[in-house]
Amino acid sequence: MSRSYRVAILGATGAVGKELLELLASRNFPIADLKLLASSRSAGQEICFQGENILVEAVSDRALENLDLVLASAGGSTSKAWAATAVKKGAIVIDNSSAFRMSPEVPLVVPEVNPDAVTQHQGIIANPNCTTILMALAVWPLHQVQPVKRILAATYQSASGAGAKAMAEVKVQAEEILSGKEPTAEVFPYPLAFNLFPHNSPLNDLGYCEEEMKMVNETRKIFGDQGIKISATCVRVPVLRAHSEAINLEFDHPFAPEKARQILSQAPGVKLVEDWQANHFPMPIAASGKDDILVGRIRQDISHPCGLELWLCGDQIRKGAALNAIQIAELLVEKNLLKGASLSVST
Ligand code: A2P
């Protein structure tokens, strides 16, 4: 029997929140009731969903009552403050922040990679970091055929990873620079328009930033393989909403590029984009607004007989965040793990 669900989006006014709304509608997620939650700054705003204006409420104990599912994308501190309350009141929380990703009792899920992990949840399921999701989609299908020993990644990350305000800031900076003014930076530590800088998350004693360590630790958790060696350099670039990654993989034995191409051309969530004659490969502009990540430039690493190089672009807001969360919600429905109410069938 089909069921429908009482859903809340926590962070509904943000970049990912808006995408969650679009995806709930376009994928026909069975919704009995939808609550839009944000900070008190946005309370009273109205957002249109499927022709109906819904009032944004400030998150509170009361606002989290009578829910089956909370899709949280309001930052780590908000998730830490409210996820447990939502769970206590009976909801399952799919959390887009990094607050719970490495907690042993919290499944960290990319549906194309480890869908069965959702069954282990104790109320919270974590959506991985965006660069990690994109990399996992391309590497997992190859890892299934021949285990990857080592991954070296360099990322080219768009402004969207820092939210709607960061995207707006880059546009303003571009206008300021083009009109001969000094660019102003508030969300980012430096101007990003016409510039780039190493990811500004906190650094550890080894010189790696938090974003780089997320790629290391989260990939190992999602793959269920603590033995994979991973190193990453994460860089913020003046692109609005899709991330790019240059990835070098090392295997035990040579991995023929043609074989990798054939595997990735059939991998779920992946689209091969390679036109060697035209020198045409994935670009963030082409990946923006797309569900699939784009992979190309698959080639033998000339510096290592067992190395393989590839390049990918993926929409950070979509598969890197909102789409992955909705796919997790769909998995919960498919596996009968969401409470919900039966839909009465009209005759
Ligand atoms: P608000 O618009 O009221 O600040 P983004 O990642 O695009 O910056 O969006 C962040 C989202 O998280 C927004 O919807 C924002 O709401 C919400 N948010 C930020 N801080 C809080 C908070 N303390 N409580 C609830 N929601 C919050």
Residues whose N, C-alpha, C, O or C-beta is under 5 A from the ligand:
A	BS01	A2P	G11 A12 T13 G14 A15 V16 G17 A38 S39 R41 S42 V59 S73 A74 G75 T78 A162 G163 A164 K165
